[in-house]
């Protein structure tokens, strides 16, 4: 039995299968996921789990070289934007209109749905390469 980290079998399996440059989405409870994109639906109820809780768990398991977020987050959710900048300080950032982010999500390997209800907590993460220590 796995001792620590992500214990959701579906999610950890999808993370383990990521290759360099593969993308995946972490989104809020209302983010529309395009047909054909596998969904790991973690949403239990409003706010559970939060975007931050989900991201913290995922970032402990993955190497991220870049990410894409909606430009609307600037004015609508500056607290979450500060969290993203802190957690992904070394990663390349791209901001695009939210409508384009939704279109881009169709190319993701999988999507993770959280219980988040705040504005624009949707991010497309691009896998990097983890080098052994």
Secondary structure as UniProt FT lines:
FT   HELIX           9..16
FT   TURN            20..21
FT   STRAND          23..27
FT   TURN            29..30
FT   TURN            35..36
FT   STRAND          38..41
FT   TURN            46..47
FT   HELIX           51..59
FT   TURN            60..61
FT   STRAND          64..70
FT   TURN            71..72
FT   HELIX           73..76
FT   HELIX           78..87
FT   TURN            88..90
FT   STRAND          92..96
FT   HELIX           98..104
FT   HELIX           105..107
FT   STRAND          110..113
FT   TURN            119..120
FT   STRAND          123..127
//
